């Protein structure tokens, strides 16, 4: 059986751009055919998209790699290469994408929201694109750019309306199984639930129909917010809940008095995220069928609890579901209705930078600069002239001079090395 995985890594490799073509017209009765090399196709992108079709990051645990198709090379007669096919990788709704330094890059919190994880490389221009009054027969073309490649950390935060919270073995799994169609594993020992369970609850008829999602969060213990027990692994799943349902065990086998259970649970929630205790919550006594009636009455009279329920006998469940439905409807009523839109996070364009390698050589880094030297043949005079004019136009000469470069110093751009000559 597949495991529930709420943390994983993904490696994305966008497609490389195809190379531009170097070609000249060769036809009968055409003495000097002009350049007709076509452009290479762009590489495919990789998108992450929030989807309800998947509920866990399980698929990324053993198979983290995703790669898009590369673009085709250009050809003669100005035939452009085909672009590589982009791919959309589905992730569960509520997935947070972070870089390896733990910076949040995207929060895919609604179905359909997409994020550009890796941009495909641009296709290289064919030699026909370099035709000018000064270059009548350009003998070079651009190579395709390499597609972006990254590792990301993925973290899932369940998007539930109601989070059910309580100590281990308080009856959370049993409750979710009787008020929804969820079928969690249930047994009578602590930490039975090792994964969060989601269930959809339907109430009302055609005119007042309401449905909401409840999440059964594995049992918390004292110190969970500091990493004790199993609960700390799942506290993140409470963060998005609109309301909290706190279950207190009032059976004769309860580990401690209900008031003490409540104090510990509130303390742990507050320690993890102070905002949680300010959200609407319903405190309910669980396992009332095995409790002292006088204790139930006392808790109700002192308003420690709002209801007493028994998942085994069905006592109080109708009232509980109705109360939760009202809380969820009230919380949704305060939300502004906005048009659903695809959110795209694109990295900002970067200029180039000059750095020193350990051996003292100057290295110029930046996509626009690297694109200028990525030619199919840099040995021809016209190719060298093109490179020099492009780098000068971009301000590379001035930047190298400001960085201390002198005549004869080695300058590295992409996979090429050049000798720096100060402009006169």
N, C-alpha and C positions, 0 to 999 in steps of 0.2 A: 504493500500500500504506500502511495506517495506521502512523503512527510510535508508538514507545513514548514516552510522556510521563510523567515521575514528579514533575513540579511543575506546579501550575496554580492558578488562582483560581476561586472560585465566588461568584456574587451570588445571595442568596436573598431573596425578598420573600413573606412570609406574607400570607394573605388578610385584607382588612379586615372588621371586623364590620359587619353591617347595622344601619340606624337603627331605633330603636323608633318606633312609630306613635302619633300623637295622634288619637284617635277617640272618639266618644261614641255610645251607642246611639240609633238613630233608628228607632223602630218605632211603628206605629199604636197608639193608646191608652196609650202610655208618655209621660207629660208631661215628665219630666225623666230622660232616660236617663243612666246613669253612664258613666264612662270605660271604654273597652274596647279600647284600643290594644295590639296585640301586640308582643312583643320581636323585635328583629332577630337573625338567626342569626350565630353566631360564624364568623370567618374560618378557612380551612384552615391547618394547620401544615405545615412542611417538615422532613422527617427525612432524615438521611444514614444509610445502612445498608451495612455491609460485605457484599460478595457475591463469590462465586467466578465469577459470570457475566461479570465484566469484569477485565482484568488491567492496564489502563493508565488514566491520566487524560486520554487523548486527547480524549474527547468534550467536555471542559471548556475545551480550548484555544481553540476558535473559537466555542463556544456556552456561555458561563459562566452565563447567566441562568436561574434557575428560580423560578417564581411559582406560588403556590397560589390556589385559588378564594376569592373573597370571599363573605361571608354575604349572604343576601337580607334585604330590609327587612321589618319587621313590618307588619301590616295590621289593619284594624278587626275587630270580633267576636273579639278576642283571638287572632288568627291569627299565630303566630310564624313568622318567616322561617327558611328552611332554612339549615343550616350549610354553609359552603364545604367543598369536597372537599380533604382533605389529600393531599400527595404524598410518596412515598418515593423518594429519589434514590440509586441504587446507586453505590457507589464500591468500588474494589478492596480486598480484605482487606489490612490493613497501612497504610491511609491514616491519616495524622496531620492533624488539623485545628488550625490556628493562627489567631489574630486577626492584624490588620495590624501589631500591635506584636510579633509573633513569640511570643506566649504560647500554650502548648499548651492547647487546650480539650477535645480528645477524641482518643483513640487507638483506632481501630476495627481491632483486631488479630485478631478472630475472626469467622467467617461468622455473619451474623445480628445482630451487635451494632448497635444503633441509637442515634442521637444527635439530640436535638431542636435543629435549626439555627435555626429561626425559629418563634416562637409566633404563631398567628393572633390577630387582634384580637377582643376580646369584643363580642358584640352588644349594642346599646343597649336599655335597658328602655323598654317602652311606657308611656303615661301611666296605664294601669290599675295599674301597679306602684307608683304614687305616691299612690294613694288612701289617705286617713287621715281621722281625725276632724277634723283641722284643714284638710285639703285635700280637699274633697268633689268638686271638678271640676278636677283638675290639667290645665292646658292646655299642658303641655310633656312631652317625652320625651327620652331620651338618644340622642345620636349614637353610632354604632358606633366602636369603637377602631380605630386604624390598626394593621395587622399589622406585626410586627417586620421589619426590613430590614437585612441585613449583607453585607459582603464578607468572605470567608475565604480564607486560603492553604491549599492542600492539598499534602501531601507524601507520596509513596508510599515505604514501606520494605517490600521484598519479604519475605514470610514463608516462608523456605525452611529446611529442616532442615540442609542442607549447602551452604556457599558455596565455590565453586571459585575459588581465587586464584592468580595467577601473572602473570609479565611478559607483555607483548603477544606474540602469536604462539607461545605456549607449548603450544597444543593444547587449550585449555579447550573451545572450541566443538565441536571434533571429538569430544572425549571425551563431552560431554553428548549428542551426536547418536547415539553408539553404545551408550550405557548406558540411554538413555531414548527416548521417541518424539518428543523435540523435534527440530526441523529448522531450526537456525540457519543464517544465511548464513556460508559458510566460504571464505576465500581466503588466499593466502600472502603477506600483507604486514602490517606492524604496524597495530594498531588496527582490524583487520577488524571486531571486535565493537564496535558503538557503542551497543548497548542490552543490558541484562541479559536472559538467556534462562533460562526455567524448564523443568525436565524432571521427570517422575515416574518413579521407578525402582521396579520390582516384583521381589522376590526370594522364594524359598521356594515351598512348595506349600500345600495346603489347611490343613495343621496348623501350619506355621510361617511363614505368609505375612506379609510385611512390605512396606510401600511408604513411600517418603520422597521429598521434593522436593529437587532440587539446583538451585542457581542458578549460572549461568555469569556471573561478574562481569567486566566489561571490564578489560583489562590495566592493572595498576598500574606506575608507574615510581618511581624515587627522587624524593622530594619531593611525592608525590601527596597526602599529608596536609596539605601547605601550599598545595595548589591547582595543582600542576604536572600537565601531561598531561591525560588524560581520566579517569584512575582516580578522582580526587577527586570527580567528579560521582556516582559510584556506590558510594562507601564506605558510605553510609547503608544500602545493601541488605545489608550484612554483619551489621548490628547484631542482627538477630533470629535469625541462624543458630545452631543448636545445636552445630554442629561445622564445622571448617574443613578443606578439602582443599587443600593447598598443592602446586602443580605446579612442578617445576624442569626446565628445558630442559637435557638432557644430550647433545644432538646436537652434531655437529661445527660447526654454524652458530650455536650458542648465543652470546648477546651477552657472557656473562661466566661464570666458573666457577659451578657449582651452589651451593657454600657461600656465595659472595658474593650470589647471587640470594636465598637464604634469609635472610641477614642483613638485606638491604634490605627484604624483604617484612615480616619481623617488626618491624623498626624503624618502618615506615610504619603498620602495624596498631596498634602500641603508641602512636604519636604521635596517631593519630586517636581511639582509645578503648582505654585500658589494659586493660580487662576482656577484650578480644578474645583476647589472647595466653594468657589463663588457660583458655580453652575447649578442649575436646578437639580435637585436630588430627592429621591424617595427612599426612606429608610424602612425596611420591611423585615419582619420576623419570619424566618424560615423554619420548616419542620414543626409546625404548630401541632401536628397530630401526636407528637411525642413530647409535648411540653406540659408543664403545670398550668392549668387554666388561670390560677391566681397570678402567675408571673405574666401571662399574656395581658390580663386585665390591668395589671400595674403598669406595664410598659405603655399600653394605650392611654391610660389615664394621665401618665406623666409626659405623654407625647414624645417618648423616646422613639417610638415607631408609629407609622401611619396605618399599617396593615399587618395582619398575621396571615400567613399562607401555608399551605401544604401541597407540594407538587404530587404527593402520593394520593391524597384524597380529593384534590381539586379545590379545597377550601380557599376562598379569597382570590382565586386566579382571575375570575371575570373582573372583579373590582380592580385588581392590579393592572391588568391590560388596559382597562379604561383610563385609569389614572396616568399611565405611561403615554397613552395616545394623546391625552389632553396636554401633557407637558411638551411632547414633541410638536404638536400642532401649534402651540403657543410660541415655541422657540423658532419654528419655521416662519411664523407670521411676521417676525421682526426682520426677516432677511429681504433685501432688495432683489427684485426680479431683474436679471440682466440677460441679455442675449448670449447664448452659448457661442463661444468663439474659440478658435484654435490659437493657443498662445505659443509663440515661437521665440525662444531665447537664442539670439545669435551673438557670437563673440564679437566684440568691438574690433574694427579694423586696426591693425597695428602698424606703426611705422617701423623703420629699421633701427637697429642699435649696433654700436661698435664695441666689441669686448676684446680682451687680450687672452690668448691661449697661454697655457703654462710655458710654452717654449718661446714666448715673446711675439709671436705672429699676431696680426690683427685679424679678427673675424667679424664680418658684417652679417648680421642676422635679420631676416625680415622677408616676408613673402614676395613683396614687390621687387626687392633687390634680387632675390634668388631667381625669380621668374626672368629677370633681364639677362642672366648668364646661362639659362637652361636652353641652349641652342643645340641643334643636331651637329653642328660643326663650328668650332670657335677658332679654327686655324686659318680661315680665310681672312684677308684684309678687311673685306666689307663687314664680316661678322664682328671682328674686333672693333671696327669703327662704330658699329651699332651698339655694342656693349659699352664702349667708352661714353658715347653720347647719352645713353640711357642712364648710366650711373651718375654722370655729371648733372643731368637734369633732375635726378632724385636728390642731389645734394650729398652724395656719398664722398666725393672728393673733399668737400669742406669738412664733413664730419671726421674723416680720417685725419685731416690736418689738425683739427681741434683736439683730437685724441693723441697727437704727438707723432704721427707717422712721418717718416723721412724717406728720401729717395733710397730705393733699394730694399725697403722693408717688405716682408711678405704679407700679402692680404689674401684671406681665404673667404670665398663666397660659395655656399653650397658645397659641391665636391671639387671645386676648382681653386687653383692658387694663382695669384697674379703678383707682379712686382710693382710696388707703388712708385710712381714718378710724379713729383709735385708739379702741378700745372704752372706754366709760366704766366 
